[in-house]
Structures are given as structure tokens and as C-alpha cells.
Amino acid sequence: MVKWIKEVVPVGQAGHESALSAYQQALRERLLAAPVVPAPEPWRPVFEYQYGVPVGGLLGIGFATHPDSGHDLVMVDSTDGHGLFDAVTGEKIARDRDPAPDPEEDAPDASPDLSCPGLGPIAGSRVRIAGLYGGALSAFTNDGWILEVGAPAWPDHRVLLSRDGGSLHSGPHGERWWHIFHAGYSEFRAAGFSPSGQTIAVATSSDLSLWTRKPA
């Protein structure tokens, strides 16, 4: 993960932001200057809209697998309930508009493993959620893809995809690392790969964006 952390100052004391080194400042400027570009092949966006599909009040997301097609599924937890998307077709295949009929069981923040009950084809199972209440998605795939999240101009977040040793620290932008998403209009929630490594998901408080390596 790419991080720039402010110095913590005790309450009641005047403080100052810790100064970045010349190297850190150069990295910050490099990231700020990098435009958003399409993810490289074999990745393709699942949704036509630039920022994915709107999901009002999105709190977090998690992954599951369709028991019949084998497609990656993305579970969305929001203030308006739960939804389940096919990560290859983009189809919303299940919806529960009750935010938390049983807060002791259905809300991720009430579960020790931050999980919520599955819907539709994965009913009867539970899905671990990453987002506002904590948790995390995988930042790596077995074949070398890496996802990083940086916030050089807080609170905006930038999502970077790289492979073959490329990163913000080395290699040209658009060849070995790609700035694929800029969360500058709503709050960042989570980003990561599915367990299969075939899906990238980025969630903000208002939208879900997906990329897949599977054919349309």
C-alpha cells in the first residue's frame, strides 16, 4: 500500500505535519500527475459507466463464487440493503432491500468476521465484507498482479494496478503500472482482487467498479 501518514500530536499541543523526504515528495508528485487510464489487457471493465454502477450508501463489498457458472460474485452491503452482482456480466442477480432485519446476524459490523448472509445462489452461506467497518481484500494475484491504494491529496484515493515488478516507485506509468481509478468525488471504501484473481473491485460510498479477465 502507498501511504503518506501525518504525525500524531497530543491533544492540547501545537503540532506540525511531518515533512516528506525529497524521495517521498517526488513519489507524491508523480502520483498526482498520473492521469486515470484504462486497465491493460487482459482486464476489461464490467460496467459501461466510467465509475461503475451507482450504489447509494455503499458500506462495503465481499466476494463469493457462483455455484453453477463458477463466476466471481460481488456482494454489496449498503444502507439500503444487500445486493449481489455477477462480476463477469455485471448483472445484479439478487437484492435484499432490508438493511438489517436481524442486526445480530445480518450486519457485518455485528459479526466477528465482518460477514453478512448470502443471497440468491449463495443463500445459506456468509460473505466476509471489507469497507467502512474494516476488513480487507487481496492486494495480489498468484500470477503477479498487484493493487495499491494511495492518498497523496487526502481524502482523495487513487487505485494503482501493476505487474512484473512495476510500481509507482519504478517504471513508466501506462507500461508497468496504471492509475485505474480516482476516488475524488465520494468516500473510498475498499479495493482488491477476488480470491480467484479474475476480478478487480473498487468500492466508494456511491459506486461499485469492476474489472474482469473473463471474456464477455
N, C-alpha and C positions, 0 to 999 in steps of 0.2 A: 504494500500500500504506500502511496505517496502522501506524506503528511507534513504540514507546517504547523507547529504547536506553539501557542502563546505561553509565556511564562506566567505561572500562577502566583499571585501576590496576596499575602494575608489581608483579611478584612481590616479596614481602617488605616492601611498603609498606602502611601502613594506608590505607584508602580510604573513600569515601562515595559513595552514589548521587547522581548529578547531580539537582538539584531541577527539577521540572517548572515551567514558567511557569504563570501563572493560566489562560491560554487552553488550554494542554495539559492541565491538571488538569480543566478544565471538559469538554473532549472525552472524557477518560478516564471521568469520572463519567457522562457522557451515554451512552457505550457500555456501561458496566457496568449501567446502569439499563434498557437497552433489552431487552425480552423477545424470545425467538425467536418469529417469526411466519411464516405460510406465504408462500412466494414469490408475487408478484402475477401476475395473468393477463398474458400467455398461458402462463406457466410452470405446470407441474404436476409433482408428484413421480412418479417412475417406480416406486418401490417403496412398498408399503403401510406397512412398518415405519418408525417415525419417524426412525431413524438409518440407513435404507437396508438393505443386505443385509450380513450378517456375513461378513468375510473375515479369518480369523486370520493374524496375522503379515504384514499388508499392508505392502509396502515402497514401492510406487509405482504410478502409473497413466499411461496414454497413450491417445491417440485414433487411430482408423482409420475407414475408410468401407467399409460392406458393398458388394461389387462388384455385387450383384444388386438389393437393395432400396434402396440409397443411404442407409440408416440410419447414423447415427453408431454406432460401436462403441467400447467402452472395454476396453482391455487392462489386466489387473491382474497385477502382479508381487508374489509373496509368498514367504514361507519354505517354503510347501507347493507351490510351482509357479506356473504361469501360468493365467489364466482370461480368457475373452472374453465380454463382455456386450453385448447389443443395448440401446442407450440409449433406444429408443422403447418396446419391450415389456418390458424388464427380464430377458429370457430369457438364461440362461447357454448360449451356443451352442457353446463349445469349452472344453476343460480339458486341461491337461498337469500331471500330478502330480509330475513330476520337476523339482525346484527348479532344477538347472543341470547337465544331462547333459554339457555342454561349457562349462566356466567361461570359456574364451577367447572364446566366441561368444554364449552364451545369457544371461549375467548382465549386466544394464545397467551395473553399476559396472566391468565389464571392457571395455566398449565405449567408444570415444572420444566417440560421440554419445549415450551412455546409452540405447542401444536394445536390444531383445530380439526374437527371431524371432516372426513372427505365427503364429496358429493357425487351424484351420478354414478359413473362406472367405478369410482373408488370409494363408494359408501361402505361404511363398516371399518375403514382404516382411518388413521390420523396422519396429518401432514404437518411437518415442522415449518414454522413461519419465521422469516427474517425481516426485520423492518424497524418500526418505531420503538418496539419493546425490547429490541436486542436481537441476538442470533446472527448468523452469517451464512452466506452461500459460498460455494467453492470458487477460489480465485485461479485455479489451474485446471488444465485437462491433461490426460495421460500422454497426449502427443505434442505437448509443448506450447499450447496457447496459454496466455496469461492475461488476466484482467486486473487493472489497478484503478483506484479512485483517488483523485487529488482535489484539494480545495485551496488553490492559490489565491483566490479572492472570495473568502468566506462571506456569505453562506453558499455561494455557487459551488457546485461539484462538477467535475469533469471525469468521464469514464474513458480509460485508455485500454486498447487491445494490442497485444504484441505477441511475437513468437520468434523462435530461433535466436534467442538472446537479445533481441531488440528491446529497447525501453526508452523512456524519457531521457535516461542517462547517456544513451549511446544510440547511434544510428539515425538516419534521416526520417522525419515524420512522413507518413504516407508510403513508406517502403518496408520498415520493420516494426513500426509502431503507429497506431492510428487513434486519433481522438474521435471516438464514435458517438459520444453523447455529452451534451452540456445541460445540466440541470440548473438553469438560471432563472426559471420562471415559477418554480414550485419546489417544495422541500424534498431533498433526496431521501429515499427510504432504504434501498438495497440494490446490489448488483452482483451477478455471479453466473457461473455455469451450472447447468443441470448435472446430476451425477453421471449421466451418460456422456457428457461432454459435447452433446449435439445441439445444445440451446444456450444462448446468452439471454439473460433477463435483466432489465433495468427498471426499477420502480421509483416513482416520485409520488408525492401526495395527491397527484391528479391524473397520472397516466401510467400505463404499462407498455414498455417497448420490448420486443423480442426479435432475436436473430436465430436462424437455424442453419444447419449444414445439410438437412434433408431436402431432397427435391420437392418442388411444389406439388 
